[in-house]
């Protein structure tokens, strides 16, 4: 496993934390033509992008989850809680590297001596994107096949502003398997639930052999299905399918209700789910 990246300053947080608050965005297709992806499908695709980037940034291949042996900075403060458990404490606000946004809160990392089981816990963590994270991602290795089981439950809330009452919960249970292409394959089912006041919207997100490979920052094969749910858990409206099997890095096919759109993920700014929730 490679050197732990949480302290590197290269960490890129969820697109929903840094994206434009505009809900209608112009997207480019393979042929360069511009069109508007319908708002509902933007919210569907935004949830997939947001959840996927959690896996991209916190996974066994990217992080060995060991604290640095020689820390050359005071932000964050690295505290050993007990054997195999330490915290990254950003306090009330500090910059982990010159020019970085102000970080605050804590990240607590725990792993067993073998490294096969580990958990990353966020406590009021703000990476400078305007949102606070709480919750955890846990991985457990099956040594017989090299597959990790994942359990994720993370809640994101705006750090300030009129939408502070909004919360976005990401939940996932499934498997993460390193592959021969320098990436991983993801299978399982998740849920994105956005709550604003008394309004709540839930999307069920299913990953079907979604695979990444070296040289591309996006999945290169597999499909993801997003289904909006009513409060009772029943489906609401048609499902949206994101198909990565296009043969082009970052180009996906988004299909719903008999319509298919070609989307370049490099040009996609995931809409803030707190903006869309009260209107849907």
C-alpha positions in Angstrom: 0.0 0.0 0.0 1.1 3.5 -0.8 1.9 6.3 1.6 -0.9 7.8 3.5 -2.4 10.9 1.7 -4.6 12.5 4.2 -1.8 14.8 5.4 -0.5 15.5 1.9 -2.7 18.5 1.1 -3.6 16.9 -2.2 -6.9 15.6 -0.9 -9.9 16.7 -3.1 -13.2 16.7 -1.2 -16.6 15.7 -2.5 -17.5 17.6 -5.6 -20.7 18.7 -3.9 -18.6 20.6 -1.4 -16.8 22.7 -4.0 -19.1 22.8 -7.0 -21.2 25.7 -8.2 -24.5 26.1 -6.5 -26.2 26.5 -9.9 -28.5 23.6 -10.6 -28.7 24.0 -14.4 -25.3 23.5 -15.9 -24.1 23.2 -19.5 -22.7 19.8 -20.3 -20.7 18.8 -23.4 -21.2 15.6 -25.4 -18.7 13.7 -27.4 -19.4 15.8 -30.4 -19.0 19.0 -28.6 -22.6 20.0 -28.7 -24.0 21.5 -25.5 -27.2 20.7 -23.8 -28.8 20.8 -20.4 -29.1 17.5 -18.4 -32.5 17.5 -16.7 -32.4 18.7 -13.1 -33.6 15.3 -11.7 -30.8 13.5 -13.6 -28.3 16.1 -12.4 -29.2 15.3 -8.8 -29.0 11.6 -9.5 -25.6 11.9 -11.2 -24.4 14.3 -8.5 -25.1 11.7 -5.8 -23.1 9.1 -7.7 -20.1 11.4 -8.2 -20.2 12.4 -4.5 -20.3 8.9 -3.1 -17.7 7.6 -5.6 -15.2 10.2 -4.7 -15.4 9.1 -1.0 -14.1 5.7 -2.2 -11.5 7.3 -4.4 -10.0 9.3 -1.6 -10.3 6.9 1.3 -9.5 3.3 0.3 -6.9 0.6 1.0 -4.9 1.2 -2.2 -4.4 4.9 -1.6 -3.7 5.0 2.1 -1.6 2.8 4.4 -3.2 4.8 7.3 0.0 5.1 9.3 0.8 8.4 10.9 3.9 10.2 9.5 7.1 9.3 11.3 8.5 12.8 11.0 5.8 15.5 11.0 7.2 18.8 9.7 4.0 20.8 10.4 1.7 21.8 13.2 -1.5 21.3 11.3 -3.0 18.9 12.0 -1.7 17.8 15.3 -1.2 14.0 15.3 -2.3 12.4 18.6 -1.9 8.7 19.4 -5.0 7.6 21.3 -3.9 4.0 21.8 -2.2 1.2 19.8 -3.4 1.4 16.2 -5.6 4.5 16.8 -4.6 8.1 16.2 -6.3 11.4 15.5 -5.6 14.2 13.1 -6.7 17.3 15.1 -7.2 20.5 13.0 -8.6 22.3 16.0 -10.7 25.4 15.4 -8.9 26.1 12.2 -5.5 25.7 10.6 -3.8 25.4 7.2 -2.2 22.0 6.6 0.1 23.4 3.9 0.8 26.9 2.5 -2.1 28.2 0.4 -4.5 25.5 1.6 -8.0 26.3 2.8 -8.5 26.4 6.5 -9.3 23.0 7.9 -11.0 22.3 11.3 -12.3 19.4 13.3 -10.8 15.9 13.6 -10.2 12.7 11.7 -9.7 9.6 13.8 -8.1 6.5 12.1 -8.1 3.1 13.6 -6.5 -0.1 12.2 -5.7 -3.5 13.5 -2.0 -4.8 13.6 -2.5 -6.6 10.3 -3.9 -3.6 8.5 -6.8 -5.8 7.2 -9.4 -3.9 9.2 -9.5 -0.1 9.5 -12.0 2.7 10.0 -11.8 6.4 9.2 -14.0 8.6 11.5 -14.8 12.2 10.8 -15.7 14.5 13.8 -17.0 17.9 12.7 -14.4 17.9 10.0 -14.3 20.8 7.5 -11.9 20.5 4.7 -12.4 24.1 3.6 -15.2 23.4 1.1 -18.0 24.9 3.2 -19.3 21.6 4.5 -18.8 19.7 7.8 -18.4 15.9 7.8 -19.4 13.5 10.5 -19.4 9.7 10.4 -17.2 6.9 9.2 -16.0 4.5 6.5 -14.9 1.0 7.6 -13.0 -1.6 5.5 -12.5 -5.3 6.3 -10.2 -7.5 4.1 -11.2 -11.0 3.1 -7.7 -12.6 2.8 -8.9 -15.5 0.6 -9.9 -13.3 -2.3 -8.4 -9.8 -1.6 -11.8 -8.2 -1.5 -12.7 -5.6 1.1 -16.2 -5.3 2.5 -17.2 -1.6 3.1 -19.6 0.0 5.5 -20.0 3.7 5.1 -22.2 6.2 6.9 -21.3 9.8 6.5 -23.3 13.0 7.0 -22.5 16.3 5.4 -23.9 19.6 6.6 -23.2 23.2 5.4 -20.8 25.0 7.7 -22.7 28.2 7.5 -25.4 30.1 5.6 -29.2 29.8 5.2 -29.0 26.0 4.4 -27.4 25.0 7.7 -30.5 23.0 8.5 -29.8 20.8 5.5 -28.0 17.5 5.9 -26.9 14.9 3.3 -26.3 11.4 4.5 -24.3 8.9 2.4 -24.6 5.3 3.3 -23.1 2.3 1.5 -22.6 -1.5 2.0 -20.7 -3.5 -0.5 -17.4 -4.7 -1.7 -14.2 -3.1 -3.0 -11.8 -5.2 -5.0 -8.4 -4.1 -6.3 -8.1 -5.1 -10.0 -5.3 -5.8 -12.5 -5.7 -2.4 -14.2 -4.3 -0.4 -11.3 -7.7 0.4 -10.0 -10.6 -1.2 -8.2 -14.0 -2.7 -8.8 -17.0 -1.6 -6.7 -20.2 -3.6 -6.1 -23.0 -2.9 -3.6 -25.8 -0.6 -2.7 -25.9 2.8 -1.1 -28.3 5.6 -0.2 -28.1 9.3 -0.4 -30.7 11.1 1.9 -31.0 14.9 1.8 -33.0 16.5 4.5 -34.0 20.2 4.6 -36.4 21.1 7.5 -39.2 18.6 7.3 -38.5 17.7 3.7 -36.5 14.5 3.0 -35.4 13.0 -0.4 -33.7 9.6 -0.7 -31.9 8.0 -3.7 -31.0 4.4 -3.7 -27.7 4.0 -5.6 -26.6 0.6 -6.9 -23.1 -0.1 -8.1 -22.7 -2.9 -10.6 -19.1 -3.9 -11.4 -18.0 -0.2 -11.5 -14.3 -0.3 -12.2 -11.5 2.2 -12.4 -8.1 1.9 -14.0 -4.8 3.7 -13.9 -4.6 6.8 -16.2 -8.2 7.8 -15.8 -9.8 9.7 -12.9 -13.2 8.3 -13.5 -14.7 4.8 -13.7 -14.1 3.1 -17.0 -16.6 0.3 -17.0 -19.7 -0.9 -15.2 -23.0 0.8 -14.5 -24.7 2.6 -11.6 -28.4 2.8 -11.1 -30.1 5.6 -9.1 -33.7 5.3 -8.0 -35.5 8.0 -6.1 -37.7 6.7 -3.2 -40.8 7.9 -1.4 -40.7 8.0 2.4 -42.1 4.4 2.6 -39.2 3.2 0.4 -41.2 2.6 -2.7 -39.7 3.7 -6.1 -40.7 7.2 -7.3 -40.4 7.9 -11.0 -38.1 6.1 -13.4 -34.6 5.0 -12.4 -31.6 6.6 -13.9 -28.7 4.5 -15.2 -25.1 5.8 -15.6 -23.2 3.6 -18.0 -19.4 3.9 -18.0 -18.8 1.4 -20.8 -18.2 4.1 -23.5 -14.5 3.4 -24.1 -13.6 7.0 -23.3 -12.3 8.3 -20.0 -14.9 10.4 -18.2 -17.6 10.0 -20.9 -20.8 8.4 -19.6 -24.2 7.7 -20.9 -27.0 8.8 -18.5 -30.4 7.2 -19.3 -33.8 7.7 -17.8 -37.4 7.5 -18.9 -36.5 6.5 -22.5 -34.0 9.4 -22.9 -30.2 9.1 -23.0 -27.7 11.9 -22.6 -23.9 11.8 -23.2 -22.1 13.5 -20.3 -18.4 14.5 -19.9 -17.7 14.1 -16.2 -14.8 16.5 -16.5 -17.3 19.3 -17.3 -19.9 18.2 -14.7 -20.3 20.3 -11.6 -22.4 18.3 -9.2 -25.3 20.4 -8.0 -25.5 21.1 -4.3 -28.2 18.6 -3.1 -29.3 21.1 -0.5 -30.3 23.5 -3.3 -32.4 20.9 -5.1 -34.0 19.2 -2.2 -36.8 21.6 -1.2 -38.1 21.8 -4.8 -38.2 18.2 -5.8 
